[in-house]
């Protein structure tokens, strides 16, 4: 019985880790002024990370232009 509960715990743990990563990216996007109105299956960690990186890059380029 312990083996079967261990097998169930691993996917559940991975699910929670993935949700925490996604939540971290959503929090970072909100800190940059971007708020997703809805969440769907298309919002995965990679997509959120790319969006965050693109916004940061854009803000940095605008900063460089303004203060160069």
Secondary structure as UniProt FT lines:
FT   HELIX           2..31
FT   TURN            32..33
FT   TURN            41..42
FT   HELIX           45..67
//
